[in-house]
C-alpha cells in the first residue's frame, strides 16, 4: 500500500509522447517527410542547379537503402503519415525500386516528385507499392523552351509519359516553375490542359537557391497569375477550391474542366503557418525548412549505432515561424542569404 504523501518514483514522471517530438514551438505537427534519394539528375534545370553543375557528395556519404528505411521508420514511429521521394531525380537511383518496396511496407501515404523522363519503366512498380499520385515537373509546353530550361531534349518523352500515367489511372500533378519573360505567357495554355485531361497544374513562384541566378524581377507572383486568369475567363467560370489545412497551394478550377490548377506562393504569400514538412537530404541531413541554412546530421550517429531521436526533436524545436526568419519580402530579397543554402537539386524540394 502506498504511504500517504509519499513522493512518486522518478520513473513515474510524465514522458513526452513520440508524436510530440514532431511538434514545434508554434504547434505545427510535422507528419510529412520528404526524402531525397540522390543528388543526381538526368536534366539540368536552370532554377534547380548552377550551369556548371554541383559538387556531388562522395558515394559513401549517401544513404543506403537500409539507412533510408531505418530513418523513415523512425519518423513513422514518431507520427509521420506521408513520405514523398525526391532528388535530383529519384528514379535514376539504381536501387529506386527496392527503396519503393521497403517504404511501401510502412503505414504511410507514399508518393514522389519526378521529372517524368523514365516513369514509364516504373508503372507496375508504382502500382505494386500503392502509389496513386505523382508530381511531374514540366515548365514549358514548347519543346524549344523546355530544352532551354532543362538543357536537355526530353519534352516529347515527358509529355507522353504524363499521358501514360493518366491512362494508367494515376493522379498527376504538373509542377511548373514560372519565370518572368520566359514561360509566364504559357499560364493559360497550362490551365487549358486541364480542360480535357484530369490533370492538376501547379504554378510555383520562382524561389532563390544557391547558383540559380534568382532575383525578384524574375518572379511571377500569385497576384500576377490570378490577374491573367481573370483576364481570360469569366468570373462565373473560376471556381475557388477548398484547400486542405496543410496545403501549400491555393487551388482553383475552371467550370466544366476535368482538372484544376493551383499556385504555390512561397515568396509573395507564404504558407508557413500550416507547414508540416521536414526534409531529409540524400546525404542524411535534415532541414526543418526549405530555406534553412542549418542542417542536422542523422547519418553519422545512425552509423555509429546512436539514437537519432533527440537530434530530430532539437531540429523541429528550432524551426522559425516564417521562412527561416525571412518574414518580409525585403529580407527574402537579400540574395546573399540564399547563397548559404544548398542548390535545389541537393535539397530535394
LINSULGI-V662858 format. One record per pair of residues at least 4 apart in sequence whose ideal C-beta (glycine too) atoms are under 7 Angstrom apart, sorted by the first residue. I is the first residue (numbers start at 1). J is the second residue. D is the distance in Angstrom with one decimal. If there is no record, write none. Layout:
# LINSULGI-V662858
((I & J & D) (I & J & D))
This chain:
# LINSULGI-V662858
((2 & 6 & 5.5) (8 & 12 & 4.5) (16 & 20 & 5.1) (16 & 21 & 6.9) (18 & 77 & 6.0) (18 & 78 & 4.6) (18 & 79 & 6.4) (19 & 78 & 6.6) (19 & 79 & 4.1) (21 & 78 & 5.1) (21 & 309 & 6.7) (21 & 312 & 6.3) (21 & 313 & 4.5) (21 & 316 & 6.8) (22 & 29 & 5.8) (22 & 30 & 4.4) (22 & 31 & 6.6) (22 & 78 & 5.2) (22 & 79 & 5.2) (22 & 316 & 5.8) (23 & 27 & 6.5) (23 & 28 & 6.8) (23 & 29 & 4.8) (24 & 28 & 5.1) (24 & 316 & 5.1) (24 & 317 & 6.0) (24 & 319 & 4.7) (25 & 317 & 6.0) (26 & 321 & 5.7) (28 & 275 & 5.7) (28 & 276 & 6.3) (29 & 276 & 6.1) (30 & 276 & 5.4) (30 & 277 & 6.5) (30 & 278 & 4.7) (30 & 316 & 6.0) (31 & 79 & 5.5) (31 & 80 & 5.3) (31 & 81 & 4.8) (31 & 82 & 6.6) (31 & 276 & 5.5) (32 & 80 & 6.9) (32 & 82 & 4.6) (32 & 276 & 4.8) (32 & 277 & 4.8) (33 & 72 & 6.7) (33 & 75 & 5.0) (33 & 80 & 4.8) (33 & 83 & 5.1) (33 & 278 & 5.8) (33 & 280 & 6.4) (34 & 84 & 4.8) (34 & 86 & 5.7) (34 & 277 & 6.1) (34 & 279 & 4.8) (34 & 280 & 7.0) (34 & 348 & 5.8) (34 & 349 & 7.0) (35 & 68 & 6.3) (35 & 72 & 6.6) (35 & 83 & 6.3) (35 & 85 & 5.6) (35 & 86 & 7.0) (35 & 280 & 4.8) (36 & 86 & 5.0) (36 & 87 & 5.9) (36 & 88 & 6.8) (36 & 280 & 6.7) (36 & 281 & 5.1) (36 & 282 & 4.4) (36 & 347 & 6.9) (36 & 348 & 3.0) (37 & 85 & 5.7) (37 & 87 & 5.9) (37 & 90 & 4.3) (37 & 93 & 4.8) (37 & 96 & 6.6) (37 & 99 & 6.4) (37 & 282 & 6.1) (38 & 87 & 5.1) (38 & 88 & 4.4) (38 & 90 & 6.6) (38 & 92 & 6.3) (38 & 93 & 4.6) (38 & 282 & 5.3) (39 & 54 & 6.9) (39 & 56 & 5.3) (39 & 57 & 6.1) (39 & 88 & 5.1) (39 & 282 & 5.3) (39 & 345 & 6.2) (39 & 346 & 4.9) (40 & 56 & 7.0) (40 & 88 & 4.8) (40 & 92 & 5.5) (41 & 87 & 5.8) (41 & 88 & 4.3) (41 & 89 & 4.3) (41 & 92 & 6.7) (41 & 345 & 6.0) (42 & 89 & 5.6) (42 & 92 & 5.7) (42 & 117 & 5.5) (43 & 89 & 7.0) (43 & 115 & 5.2) (43 & 150 & 4.5) (43 & 152 & 5.1) (43 & 154 & 7.0) (44 & 49 & 6.2) (44 & 150 & 6.5) (44 & 151 & 3.9) (44 & 152 & 6.5) (45 & 49 & 6.7) (45 & 149 & 6.0) (45 & 150 & 5.3) (46 & 149 & 5.5) (46 & 212 & 6.7) (47 & 177 & 5.2) (47 & 179 & 6.9) (47 & 206 & 6.2) (47 & 212 & 5.0) (47 & 344 & 6.9) (48 & 212 & 6.8) (48 & 343 & 7.0) (48 & 344 & 4.4) (48 & 345 & 4.9) (49 & 53 & 6.6) (49 & 54 & 5.7) (49 & 211 & 6.6) (49 & 343 & 5.0) (49 & 344 & 6.9) (49 & 345 & 4.4) (50 & 54 & 6.5) (50 & 211 & 3.2) (50 & 343 & 6.3) (54 & 343 & 5.4) (54 & 345 & 6.3) (54 & 346 & 6.3) (57 & 61 & 4.4) (57 & 62 & 5.9) (57 & 282 & 6.9) (57 & 283 & 4.5) (61 & 283 & 4.7) (62 & 282 & 5.3) (62 & 283 & 5.8) (63 & 67 & 4.3) (63 & 68 & 5.0) (63 & 282 & 6.4) (63 & 284 & 5.1) (63 & 299 & 6.1) (65 & 69 & 6.4) (65 & 95 & 5.0) (65 & 98 & 5.3) (65 & 99 & 5.0) (65 & 102 & 6.4) (66 & 70 & 6.2) (67 & 71 & 6.2) (67 & 299 & 6.6) (67 & 302 & 6.2) (68 & 72 & 6.1) (68 & 99 & 5.9) (69 & 73 & 6.1) (69 & 102 & 4.5) (69 & 103 & 6.6) (70 & 74 & 6.6) (70 & 302 & 6.7) (71 & 75 & 6.7) (71 & 280 & 6.5) (71 & 298 & 5.9) (71 & 302 & 6.7) (72 & 76 & 6.3) (72 & 83 & 6.1) (72 & 103 & 5.9) (72 & 106 & 6.4) (73 & 77 & 6.4) (73 & 106 & 6.2) (74 & 78 & 6.7) (74 & 308 & 6.3) (75 & 80 & 4.1) (76 & 80 & 5.0) (76 & 106 & 5.0) (76 & 107 & 6.7) (76 & 108 & 5.9) (80 & 108 & 6.5) (81 & 108 & 5.7) (81 & 109 & 6.5) (82 & 108 & 5.9) (82 & 109 & 4.5) (83 & 103 & 6.0) (83 & 108 & 5.0) (83 & 110 & 5.5) (84 & 111 & 5.2) (84 & 112 & 6.1) (84 & 113 & 6.3) (85 & 90 & 4.5) (85 & 112 & 4.0) (86 & 90 & 6.0) (86 & 112 & 6.9) (86 & 113 & 4.9) (86 & 348 & 3.6) (86 & 349 & 5.1) (87 & 348 & 6.3) (88 & 92 & 6.8) (88 & 345 & 5.6) (89 & 114 & 6.4) (89 & 115 & 5.3) (90 & 96 & 6.0) (90 & 112 & 5.5) (90 & 114 & 6.4) (91 & 96 & 5.1) (91 & 114 & 5.8) (91 & 118 & 5.4) (91 & 119 & 6.8) (91 & 122 & 6.1) (95 & 99 & 5.9) (96 & 100 & 6.3) (97 & 101 & 6.5) (97 & 125 & 5.2) (98 & 102 & 6.4) (99 & 103 & 6.2) (100 & 104 & 6.0) (100 & 125 & 5.9) (100 & 129 & 4.7) (101 & 129 & 6.3) (103 & 110 & 5.6) (104 & 110 & 5.6) (104 & 129 & 3.7) (104 & 130 & 5.8) (110 & 129 & 6.2) (110 & 130 & 6.5) (110 & 131 & 5.6) (111 & 131 & 5.9) (111 & 133 & 5.0) (111 & 134 & 6.5) (112 & 134 & 6.1) (113 & 135 & 4.2) (113 & 349 & 6.1) (114 & 119 & 5.7) (114 & 134 & 6.3) (114 & 136 & 5.9) (115 & 137 & 4.9) (115 & 158 & 6.8) (116 & 136 & 4.2) (116 & 137 & 6.9) (116 & 138 & 6.9) (116 & 158 & 4.1) (116 & 161 & 4.8) (116 & 162 & 6.2) (117 & 154 & 5.1) (117 & 157 & 5.9) (117 & 158 & 6.0) (119 & 161 & 4.9) (119 & 165 & 6.5) (120 & 161 & 5.3) (120 & 164 & 5.8) (122 & 126 & 5.6) (123 & 127 & 6.8) (123 & 168 & 5.6) (124 & 128 & 6.2) (125 & 129 & 6.3) (126 & 131 & 4.2) (132 & 170 & 6.5) (132 & 171 & 6.0) (133 & 170 & 6.8) (133 & 171 & 4.3) (133 & 173 & 6.8) (134 & 165 & 6.2) (134 & 170 & 5.7) (134 & 172 & 6.1) (135 & 173 & 4.6) (135 & 175 & 5.4) (136 & 162 & 5.6) (136 & 172 & 6.1) (136 & 174 & 5.6) (136 & 175 & 6.9) (137 & 175 & 4.7) (138 & 158 & 5.9) (138 & 174 & 5.2) (138 & 176 & 6.3) (139 & 146 & 6.7) (139 & 149 & 5.1) (139 & 176 & 5.4) (139 & 177 & 5.4) (139 & 183 & 5.9) (140 & 145 & 3.9) (140 & 146 & 4.4) (140 & 149 & 6.3) (140 & 183 & 5.0) (140 & 186 & 6.2) (141 & 186 & 5.8) (141 & 189 & 5.4) (141 & 190 & 6.8) (142 & 146 & 6.3) (143 & 147 & 6.4) (143 & 155 & 4.1) (143 & 156 & 6.8) (144 & 148 & 6.6) (145 & 149 & 6.5) (145 & 183 & 6.4) (146 & 150 & 5.9) (146 & 155 & 4.1) (147 & 152 & 6.7) (147 & 153 & 5.2) (147 & 155 & 6.8) (150 & 154 & 6.8) (154 & 158 & 5.4) (155 & 159 & 6.1) (156 & 160 & 6.2) (157 & 161 & 6.3) (158 & 162 & 6.5) (159 & 163 & 6.8) (160 & 164 & 6.3) (161 & 165 & 6.4) (162 & 166 & 6.7) (162 & 172 & 5.9) (162 & 174 & 6.8) (163 & 167 & 6.3) (164 & 168 & 6.2) (165 & 170 & 4.3) (165 & 172 & 5.0) (166 & 170 & 6.7) (166 & 172 & 5.6) (166 & 197 & 6.2) (166 & 198 & 6.5) (166 & 199 & 6.8) (172 & 199 & 5.5) (172 & 200 & 6.9) (173 & 200 & 4.5) (173 & 202 & 5.6) (174 & 199 & 6.0) (174 & 201 & 5.0) (174 & 202 & 6.7) (175 & 202 & 5.2) (175 & 204 & 6.0) (176 & 190 & 5.8) (176 & 201 & 6.4) (176 & 202 & 6.8) (176 & 203 & 5.5) (176 & 204 & 6.6) (177 & 204 & 4.8) (177 & 206 & 5.9) (178 & 183 & 6.1) (178 & 184 & 5.4) (178 & 203 & 5.4) (178 & 204 & 6.8) (178 & 205 & 6.8) (178 & 206 & 6.3) (178 & 220 & 3.9) (179 & 183 & 6.1) (179 & 206 & 5.2) (179 & 218 & 5.2) (179 & 220 & 7.0) (180 & 184 & 5.4) (180 & 217 & 6.8) (180 & 218 & 5.1) (180 & 219 & 6.5) (180 & 220 & 5.2) (184 & 220 & 4.7) (186 & 190 & 5.8) (187 & 191 & 6.6) (187 & 203 & 6.8) (187 & 225 & 6.0) (187 & 228 & 5.0) (188 & 192 & 6.2) (188 & 228 & 6.4) (188 & 232 & 5.0) (190 & 201 & 4.8) (191 & 201 & 6.3) (191 & 254 & 6.5) (191 & 261 & 5.0) (193 & 197 & 5.8) (193 & 199 & 5.6) (193 & 201 & 6.3) (194 & 199 & 5.2) (194 & 201 & 6.0) (194 & 257 & 4.9) (194 & 258 & 6.3) (194 & 259 & 3.0) (194 & 260 & 6.0) (194 & 261 & 6.1) (195 & 257 & 4.7) (195 & 258 & 6.8) (196 & 258 & 6.3) (197 & 258 & 6.1) (197 & 259 & 5.8) (198 & 258 & 4.6) (198 & 259 & 5.2) (199 & 259 & 4.2) (200 & 259 & 5.6) (200 & 260 & 5.2) (200 & 262 & 6.9) (201 & 261 & 4.3) (202 & 249 & 6.1) (202 & 262 & 4.9) (202 & 264 & 5.8) (203 & 225 & 5.5) (203 & 261 & 6.9) (203 & 263 & 5.0) (203 & 264 & 7.0) (204 & 264 & 4.6) (205 & 219 & 6.1) (205 & 220 & 6.8) (205 & 221 & 6.6) (205 & 264 & 6.6) (205 & 265 & 5.4) (205 & 266 & 5.6) (205 & 267 & 4.5) (205 & 268 & 6.4) (206 & 214 & 6.4) (206 & 218 & 5.5) (206 & 219 & 5.4) (206 & 220 & 6.9) (207 & 214 & 7.0) (207 & 266 & 5.5) (207 & 267 & 6.3) (208 & 212 & 6.9) (208 & 214 & 3.6) (208 & 335 & 6.2) (208 & 338 & 4.0) (209 & 338 & 6.0) (209 & 341 & 5.9) (209 & 342 & 6.8) (209 & 343 & 5.5) (209 & 344 & 4.5) (210 & 338 & 6.4) (210 & 339 & 5.2) (210 & 341 & 5.6) (210 & 342 & 6.1) (210 & 343 & 4.9) (211 & 343 & 5.0) (212 & 343 & 7.0) (212 & 344 & 6.7) (214 & 218 & 6.6) (214 & 335 & 6.6) (214 & 338 & 6.9) (215 & 335 & 6.7) (216 & 333 & 5.1) (219 & 267 & 6.0) (220 & 224 & 5.3) (220 & 225 & 6.3) (221 & 268 & 4.4) (222 & 226 & 6.3) (222 & 250 & 6.9) (222 & 263 & 5.1) (222 & 265 & 4.0) (222 & 268 & 5.3) (222 & 269 & 5.2) (223 & 227 & 6.1) (224 & 228 & 6.9) (225 & 229 & 6.6) (225 & 263 & 5.4) (226 & 230 & 6.2) (227 & 231 & 6.3) (228 & 232 & 6.3) (229 & 233 & 6.1) (229 & 238 & 6.3) (230 & 238 & 6.9) (233 & 237 & 4.3) (233 & 238 & 5.4) (233 & 254 & 5.9) (237 & 254 & 5.4) (237 & 255 & 4.7) (238 & 252 & 6.1) (238 & 254 & 6.6) (239 & 252 & 6.4) (239 & 253 & 4.5) (239 & 255 & 5.8) (240 & 252 & 5.8) (241 & 251 & 4.1) (241 & 252 & 6.1) (241 & 253 & 5.7) (241 & 260 & 6.3) (243 & 247 & 4.2) (243 & 249 & 6.4) (243 & 250 & 6.4) (243 & 251 & 5.7) (245 & 274 & 5.6) (246 & 274 & 5.0) (246 & 276 & 4.5) (248 & 264 & 5.1) (248 & 271 & 5.2) (249 & 262 & 3.7) (249 & 263 & 6.5) (249 & 264 & 5.5) (250 & 262 & 6.1) (250 & 263 & 5.0) (250 & 265 & 6.7) (251 & 260 & 5.9) (251 & 262 & 4.1) (252 & 260 & 6.5) (252 & 261 & 5.6) (252 & 262 & 6.7) (253 & 257 & 6.2) (253 & 260 & 4.3) (265 & 269 & 3.9) (266 & 270 & 5.8) (267 & 332 & 6.4) (270 & 322 & 6.2) (270 & 323 & 5.8) (271 & 275 & 6.7) (272 & 321 & 6.5) (272 & 322 & 4.6) (272 & 323 & 6.2) (278 & 286 & 6.1) (278 & 288 & 5.9) (278 & 316 & 7.0) (279 & 286 & 6.6) (279 & 287 & 4.5) (279 & 290 & 6.9) (279 & 347 & 6.4) (279 & 348 & 6.0) (280 & 286 & 5.4) (281 & 285 & 4.5) (281 & 287 & 6.9) (281 & 346 & 6.5) (281 & 347 & 6.5) (281 & 348 & 6.4) (283 & 299 & 6.7) (284 & 297 & 6.5) (284 & 298 & 5.2) (284 & 299 & 2.6) (285 & 295 & 3.9) (285 & 296 & 6.5) (285 & 297 & 5.7) (286 & 295 & 6.7) (286 & 296 & 5.0) (286 & 298 & 5.8) (286 & 312 & 6.8) (286 & 315 & 5.5) (287 & 292 & 5.1) (287 & 295 & 5.6) (287 & 347 & 6.8) (288 & 292 & 5.8) (288 & 315 & 5.1) (288 & 316 & 6.1) (288 & 318 & 6.7) (288 & 319 & 4.1) (289 & 319 & 6.2) (289 & 323 & 6.7) (289 & 324 & 4.7) (290 & 347 & 6.7) (291 & 323 & 5.0) (291 & 324 & 4.4) (291 & 326 & 6.4) (291 & 341 & 6.4) (292 & 324 & 4.5) (293 & 324 & 6.9) (293 & 340 & 4.3) (293 & 341 & 5.2) (296 & 311 & 5.3) (296 & 315 & 4.4) (298 & 302 & 5.8) (298 & 308 & 4.8) (298 & 311 & 6.1) (299 & 303 & 6.2) (300 & 304 & 6.4) (301 & 306 & 4.0) (301 & 308 & 5.6) (301 & 311 & 6.7) (302 & 308 & 5.7) (308 & 312 & 6.0) (309 & 313 & 6.3) (310 & 314 & 6.2) (311 & 315 & 6.3) (312 & 316 & 6.4) (313 & 317 & 6.2) (314 & 318 & 6.3) (320 & 324 & 5.5) (320 & 325 & 4.8) (322 & 326 & 7.0) (322 & 327 & 4.2) (323 & 327 & 6.8) (323 & 332 & 6.6) (326 & 331 & 4.3) (326 & 332 & 4.5) (326 & 337 & 7.0) (327 & 331 & 6.6) (328 & 332 & 6.9) (329 & 333 & 6.1) (335 & 339 & 6.9) (342 & 346 & 4.5) (342 & 347 & 5.0) (344 & 349 & 6.5))
